[in-house]
């Protein structure tokens, strides 16, 4: 329809025209393609709902482009307004396409096969032969040859009879199943997104986790999720095992990550043991606990000038590369007269090339653990109630201890102790490992899978089943019967003449059997 024609339509006609365009199969396919393209940034750019730390790192690495991408919603693609608009339009388009096609299909199921055309020779495949069989025998043989096709017989008088048959209705059923399955997948994903949640938490060996919001390092949920509905489970991490390839071209590649411990589905419930490995999550009701990462947590002890222990705990250091070079922060709020803050790095297997070159980690396993820290003193900014990340040191109210014109640096191997500028000490006591868990729950999580399986079955049906119409016309010519046969595929195929030959062979065989019985 031209632009001028559209402009001349009234409001009702324009709405009807727009609805027809939206619910056409062409529009649905276009929106499906557009949705796939719109999802691409979600695979290329880190997403806040999946890994908020990766988003922060992206902002640090790309300070110019990151704000623009953020305004466009590229860090929350699947909840952005433009992605949601495409999603909803696709769902409406599919439903508007499926409903009328379903009624058309139901009417077609109840309808009788179309009458035989007058001139068989105009059809793509037709044939004619003579037989001594009677009209009734020809019709009986035709029914037998056609098998389970829907058949209708038209009586043309004592000297002629026509048989119409149609089969392949399951092809359109396959088409409908495929399109319905796409809607099922869309609905399942939408419900899971709106009512589900996903969070991440780091748990050190010997520590535990309770499923409350304050225990999460990262948390994201759908707009209709109620935080009060979080399942009240808890878990304790007793042991974490990490194994890496020790030789060959893949030296340092992870070979085993395994977390062992116990969990309680609810307060007061009997504890059960768990063993979580990569891609083998712990299932607690509708919640899945995945093992998505690991790292090291040095146990650090800090004393003040009087020898009092003001800090003694395992501190997770977050890996930054494949050799597990890790960064971390230690906040000592109990230090006197000023609070202390440490920021630095951890090397699992520290090596140095000699001279003034900095140490680096040569292997991800803790073969030669080394801790390097810089020290700040002042106010950590925790007393005013403003929430802070445990992995970021707020230095706005702090001053760094200096050693000449350089920052005062602490270098510790496991078991070593060194003095602090304020008269206290710091010790690298021991080393633990931590596990990073992803805890998620998605209602109707199996519905998209069911939809995908059903869609594949529907697609196979629509591609393999041939919707075919067959006509047989028999007329008496003296003592003989002339039989005309024609076939027509509702979907054009090149194998129609060959299929007609096969049908004629089966038809003649059925005629021979009928004549022998007579």
C-alpha positions in Angstrom: 0.0 0.0 0.0 1.4 3.4 -1.0 2.0 6.2 1.5 -0.7 8.3 -0.1 -3.2 5.5 0.2 -2.4 5.0 3.9 -2.8 8.7 4.5 -6.3 8.6 3.1 -7.5 5.9 5.5 -9.6 6.7 8.5 -8.6 5.9 12.0 -10.4 2.5 12.0 -9.1 1.5 8.6 -5.6 2.6 9.6 -5.7 0.6 12.8 -6.9 -2.5 10.9 -4.2 -2.0 8.3 -1.5 -1.6 11.0 -2.8 -4.7 12.8 -2.6 -6.8 9.6 1.0 -5.6 9.0 2.0 -6.4 12.6 0.5 -9.9 12.6 1.8 -10.9 9.2 4.3 -13.7 9.1 6.8 -11.4 7.4 6.7 -9.0 10.3 7.1 -11.8 12.8 10.2 -13.1 11.1 11.6 -9.6 10.8 11.0 -9.0 14.6 12.6 -12.4 15.4 15.7 -11.4 13.4 15.7 -8.0 15.0 15.5 -9.5 18.5 18.5 -11.8 17.7 20.5 -8.7 16.5 19.5 -6.7 19.6 20.8 -9.5 21.8 24.3 -9.4 20.3 25.5 -6.5 22.6 24.6 -8.6 25.6 27.2 -11.2 24.5 29.9 -8.6 23.7 29.5 -6.2 26.6 29.5 -7.2 30.3 26.0 -7.1 31.9 25.3 -5.6 35.3 22.9 -8.5 36.2 25.6 -11.1 35.5 28.9 -9.5 36.6 28.8 -6.0 38.0 32.6 -6.0 38.7 33.2 -6.7 35.0 31.1 -3.6 34.2 33.1 -1.5 36.6 36.3 -2.8 35.0 34.9 -1.9 31.5 34.3 1.7 32.7 37.9 1.9 33.9 39.3 0.4 30.6 37.0 2.4 28.3 36.3 5.8 30.0 35.3 7.5 26.7 32.8 4.9 25.3 31.4 3.4 28.5 29.2 6.3 29.5 27.6 6.4 26.0 27.0 2.7 26.0 25.5 3.0 29.5 23.0 5.6 28.3 22.0 3.3 25.5 21.4 0.5 27.9 24.2 -1.8 26.6 25.1 -2.9 30.1 21.6 -4.0 30.8 20.5 -5.1 27.3 17.8 -7.6 28.3 16.0 -5.2 30.6 16.4 -2.1 28.3 13.3 -0.4 27.0 14.3 -1.0 23.3 14.9 -4.7 23.8 11.6 -5.0 25.8 9.7 -3.2 23.0 11.0 -5.6 20.4 10.2 -8.5 22.7 6.6 -7.4 23.3 6.0 -6.6 19.6 7.3 -10.1 18.6 5.0 -11.7 21.1 2.0 -9.7 19.9 2.8 -10.4 16.3 3.1 -14.1 16.8 -0.1 -14.4 18.8 -1.9 -12.3 16.3 -0.6 -14.6 13.5 -1.3 -17.9 15.3 -4.9 -17.3 16.4 -6.4 -16.7 13.0 -4.3 -19.5 11.4 -5.5 -21.9 14.1 -9.2 -21.2 13.2 -8.4 -21.6 9.5 -6.7 -24.9 10.3 -9.6 -26.2 12.3 -12.0 -25.3 9.5 -9.7 -27.1 7.0 -9.8 -30.2 9.3 -13.6 -30.3 9.1 -13.8 -29.5 5.4 -14.3 -32.1 2.7 -11.5 -32.6 0.1 -12.0 -30.3 -2.9 -13.8 -31.7 -5.9 -11.8 -33.0 -8.9 -10.9 -30.3 -11.5 -12.4 -30.7 -14.9 -9.1 -31.0 -16.8 -6.4 -33.2 -15.2 -3.9 -32.4 -17.8 -3.4 -28.9 -16.5 -2.2 -30.1 -13.2 1.6 -30.6 -12.5 1.4 -34.5 -12.6 -1.3 -36.6 -14.1 -1.7 -40.0 -15.8 -4.4 -42.2 -17.4 -4.8 -45.9 -18.0 -7.4 -48.5 -18.8 -8.6 -51.5 -16.8 -11.2 -54.2 -16.9 -12.3 -53.5 -13.3 -15.6 -52.0 -12.5 -16.1 -48.5 -11.1 -16.7 -49.8 -7.6 -13.5 -51.9 -7.9 -11.5 -48.9 -9.0 -12.8 -46.8 -6.1 -12.0 -49.6 -3.6 -8.5 -50.0 -5.0 -8.1 -46.2 -4.8 -9.1 -46.1 -1.2 -6.6 -48.9 -0.5 -3.8 -47.1 -2.3 -4.5 -43.8 -0.6 -4.2 -45.3 2.8 -5.0 -42.9 5.7 -5.8 -39.9 3.5 -9.1 -38.1 3.9 -11.4 -39.3 1.1 -14.6 -38.1 -0.4 -16.4 -39.9 -3.2 -18.6 -38.1 -5.7 -21.2 -40.1 -7.6 -21.2 -39.1 -11.3 -23.9 -41.6 -12.4 -23.8 -45.2 -13.5 -20.8 -44.6 -15.9 -18.5 -42.3 -13.9 -17.3 -41.9 -10.4 -14.8 -39.5 -8.8 -12.7 -39.8 -5.7 -11.0 -36.8 -4.0 -8.4 -37.3 -1.3 -6.3 -35.0 0.8 -3.5 -35.7 3.3 -0.6 -33.9 5.0 -2.7 -31.8 7.5 0.0 -32.4 10.1 2.3 -30.1 8.1 0.2 -27.0 9.1 -0.1 -28.5 12.6 3.8 -28.5 12.7 3.9 -24.9 11.6 1.5 -23.9 14.3 3.4 -25.9 16.9 6.6 -24.2 15.9 5.1 -20.7 16.2 3.3 -21.6 19.4 6.6 -22.9 20.8 8.3 -19.6 20.1 5.6 -17.9 22.1 6.1 -20.4 24.9 9.8 -19.7 25.0 9.2 -16.0 25.0 6.7 -16.3 27.9 8.9 -18.7 29.8 11.9 -16.3 29.5 9.8 -13.3 30.4 8.3 -14.9 33.5 11.8 -16.1 34.6 13.2 -12.6 34.1 10.3 -10.7 35.9 10.0 -13.0 38.9 13.5 -14.5 39.1 16.7 -13.3 40.7 20.4 -13.9 40.4 23.2 -13.0 42.8 26.9 -13.8 43.5 28.6 -14.3 46.8 32.2 -15.1 47.7 32.5 -17.7 50.5 35.9 -18.5 52.1 36.8 -22.0 53.4 35.4 -22.4 56.9 32.8 -19.6 56.4 29.2 -19.8 55.5 26.4 -18.1 53.5 22.8 -17.3 54.4 20.4 -16.5 51.6 19.6 -12.9 52.6 20.3 -9.7 50.6 23.0 -8.5 52.9 25.1 -11.6 52.2 25.3 -11.0 48.4 28.2 -9.3 46.8 26.1 -8.7 43.7 22.3 -9.1 43.3 19.9 -8.5 40.6 16.2 -9.4 40.2 13.1 -8.9 38.1 10.8 -6.0 38.6 8.1 -8.3 40.1 10.4 -10.2 42.4 9.7 -9.9 46.1 12.9 -10.0 48.3 10.8 -11.4 51.1 10.3 -14.6 49.1 14.0 -15.5 49.1 14.3 -19.2 50.3 15.8 -19.2 53.8 18.6 -21.7 53.1 22.2 -21.5 54.4 25.4 -23.3 53.5 28.9 -23.8 54.9 32.0 -24.2 52.8 34.2 -26.8 54.4 36.8 -27.5 51.7 37.6 -26.2 48.2 39.9 -28.1 45.8 41.5 -26.5 42.8 43.7 -28.5 40.4 45.6 -27.1 37.4 47.5 -28.6 34.5 51.1 -28.8 35.5 52.9 -29.4 32.2 52.5 -29.2 28.5 51.1 -26.4 26.3 48.1 -26.0 28.5 50.1 -25.6 31.7 48.1 -23.6 34.2 44.7 -24.5 32.7 42.1 -25.4 35.4 41.3 -29.1 35.6 39.1 -29.4 38.7 37.2 -26.9 40.8 35.3 -28.6 43.6 33.4 -27.2 46.6 32.4 -29.4 49.5 30.4 -28.6 52.6 26.9 -28.7 54.1 23.6 -26.9 53.7 20.3 -26.5 55.4 17.2 -25.9 53.3 15.6 -23.9 56.1 16.4 -22.8 59.7 16.4 -25.8 62.0 16.3 -28.3 59.1 18.7 -31.3 59.1 22.0 -30.4 57.3 22.9 -32.2 54.2 26.3 -32.5 52.5 26.9 -31.0 49.1 29.6 -31.4 46.4 29.5 -28.7 43.7 31.6 -28.7 40.6 31.6 -26.6 37.5 28.3 -27.2 35.5 27.0 -29.4 38.4 25.1 -27.0 40.7 23.5 -27.6 44.0 19.7 -27.6 43.7 17.8 -26.3 46.8 14.1 -26.2 45.8 13.8 -23.8 42.9 17.2 -22.2 43.6 20.4 -23.3 41.9 23.8 -22.7 43.4 26.5 -22.7 40.7 30.3 -22.7 41.2 31.5 -19.9 38.8 35.0 -19.0 40.2 37.6 -19.3 42.9 40.5 -17.4 44.3 42.7 -17.0 47.4 42.1 -15.4 50.7 45.3 -14.7 52.7 44.8 -14.8 56.5 46.2 -11.5 57.7 46.8 -10.5 61.4 47.3 -6.9 62.4 48.4 -5.7 65.8 48.7 -2.2 67.2 51.6 -0.6 69.0 50.6 -2.2 72.3 50.5 -5.7 70.8 46.7 -5.9 70.7 45.3 -7.9 67.8 43.0 -5.5 65.9 42.4 -7.6 62.8 42.8 -11.3 62.2 40.8 -12.7 59.3 40.9 -14.2 55.8 40.6 -11.5 53.1 39.6 -12.5 49.5 41.8 -11.2 46.8 40.1 -11.1 43.4 42.0 -12.8 40.4 42.8 -10.5 37.5 44.4 -12.9 35.0 44.9 -16.6 34.3 47.8 -17.0 36.7 45.6 -15.6 39.5 47.5 -12.4 40.1 44.9 -10.9 42.5 44.0 -7.5 43.9 42.5 -6.9 47.3 41.8 -4.5 50.2 42.2 -4.8 53.9 40.2 -2.5 56.2 41.2 -2.3 59.8 38.5 -0.3 61.6 39.7 -1.2 65.1 43.2 0.3 64.8 44.1 3.2 67.1 44.5 6.1 67.0 43.7 6.0 63.3 42.0 3.4 61.1 44.3 1.6 58.7 43.7 0.6 55.1 45.8 -1.8 53.0 45.6 -2.1 49.3 47.8 -4.4 47.2 48.2 -7.7 45.3 48.6 -11.4 45.9 50.8 -13.8 43.8 50.1 -17.5 44.2 53.4 -18.5 42.7 55.7 -15.5 42.9 58.8 -15.4 40.7 61.1 -12.5 39.7 63.5 -12.1 36.9 66.0 -10.4 39.1 67.1 -6.8 39.4 64.5 -4.2 39.9 61.8 -6.1 37.9 58.6 -6.6 39.8 57.5 -10.1 40.9 54.8 -11.8 39.0 52.8 -15.0 39.3 54.0 -17.9 37.1 51.3 -20.5 38.0 47.8 -20.3 39.5 48.4 -22.8 42.3 49.9 -21.5 45.6 53.4 -22.8 45.2 55.1 -19.7 46.5 52.5 -17.3 47.8 53.5 -13.7 48.1 51.6 -10.6 49.4 52.4 -7.0 48.5 50.6 -4.1 50.3 50.6 -0.3 50.6 49.3 1.3 53.7 47.0 4.3 54.4 45.9 5.8 57.7 42.9 8.0 58.6 39.1 7.6 58.3 37.9 4.6 56.2 34.5 6.3 55.8 32.5 3.4 57.3 31.2 5.2 60.3 28.7 7.5 58.5 26.6 4.6 57.3 27.3 4.9 53.6 27.6 1.4 52.1 31.0 0.6 50.6 32.4 -2.3 48.5 34.7 -4.5 50.5 36.9 -4.6 47.4 37.4 -0.8 47.1 39.4 1.4 49.5 38.0 4.9 49.9 41.1 7.1 50.2 39.3 10.5 50.3 39.9 10.9 54.0 43.1 8.9 54.3 46.8 9.6 53.9 49.4 7.1 52.6 52.4 6.2 54.6 55.5 7.1 52.6 59.0 5.8 52.5 60.9 8.8 51.2 59.2 9.8 47.9 57.6 6.3 47.5 54.7 4.7 49.2 55.6 2.5 52.2 55.5 -1.1 50.8 54.9 -4.3 52.7 56.2 -7.6 51.2 55.3 -10.8 52.9 55.6 -14.5 52.2 53.4 -16.9 54.1 54.3 -16.9 57.8 56.3 -13.6 57.7 55.7 -10.6 60.0 56.8 -7.0 59.4 56.5 -3.8 61.3 54.1 -1.0 60.5 54.9 2.7 60.5 52.5 3.3 63.4 54.4 0.8 65.6 52.2 -2.2 65.1 52.8 -5.3 63.0 51.2 -7.2 60.1 51.5 -10.9 59.5 50.7 -13.2 56.5 49.5 -16.0 58.7 48.2 -18.6 56.3 46.3 -19.0 53.1 42.7 -20.2 52.4 40.8 -20.5 49.2 37.4 -19.0 48.4 34.6 -20.1 46.1 32.5 -17.7 44.1 28.9 -18.9 43.9 26.2 -17.8 41.6 22.8 -18.2 43.2 19.8 -18.0 40.9 16.2 -18.9 40.7 14.1 -18.6 37.6 10.4 -19.7 37.7 9.2 -21.9 34.8 12.9 -22.5 34.0 12.0 -25.7 32.1 9.3 -24.1 30.0 11.7 -22.6 27.4 13.4 -26.0 27.1 10.0 -27.6 26.5 9.2 -24.9 23.9 12.5 -25.4 22.1 12.0 -29.2 21.9 8.4 -28.8 20.7 9.5 -26.2 18.2 12.1 -28.5 16.7 9.5 -31.3 16.4 7.1 -28.9 14.7 9.8 -27.7 12.4 10.6 -31.3 11.4 6.9 -32.0 10.7 6.5 -28.9 8.6 9.6 -29.7 6.5 9.0 -33.4 6.1 5.2 -33.8 5.6 3.8 -33.3 2.1 0.4 -31.7 2.0 -1.0 -33.4 -1.1 -4.3 -33.7 -3.0 -5.1 -36.7 -5.2 -8.0 -37.1 -7.6 -9.2 -40.3 -9.3 -11.8 -40.2 -12.0 -13.1 -43.5 -13.4 -15.5 -43.7 -16.4 -16.8 -46.6 -18.4 -15.9 -46.8 -22.0 -17.6 -49.8 -23.4 -16.4 -52.9 -21.6 -13.4 -51.1 -20.2 -12.9 -48.5 -17.5 -10.7 -45.5 -18.2 -9.0 -44.2 -15.0 -7.5 -40.7 -14.8 -5.3 -39.8 -11.8 -3.9 -36.4 -10.9 -1.9 -35.2 -7.9 -1.2 -31.7 -6.6 1.1 -30.6 -3.9 0.1 -27.5 -1.9 3.8 -26.8 -1.5 5.6 -27.1 -4.9 8.1 -30.0 -5.1 10.2 -31.4 -7.8 9.5 -35.0 -6.9 5.8 -34.9 -7.7 6.0 -36.9 -11.0 8.1 -39.6 -9.4 5.7 -39.8 -6.5 2.8 -40.2 -9.0 4.6 -43.1 -10.6 5.0 -44.8 -7.2 1.3 -44.1 -6.4 0.2 -45.6 -9.8 2.2 -48.7 -9.1 0.6 -49.1 -5.7 -2.9 -48.3 -7.3 -2.5 -50.9 -10.0 -1.3 -53.5 -7.5 -4.5 -52.8 -5.4 -6.6 -53.2 -8.6 -4.9 -56.5 -9.4 -5.7 -57.8 -5.8 -9.3 -56.6 -6.2 -9.7 -58.4 -9.5 -8.2 -61.6 -8.1 -10.7 -61.6 -5.3 -13.5 -61.2 -7.7 
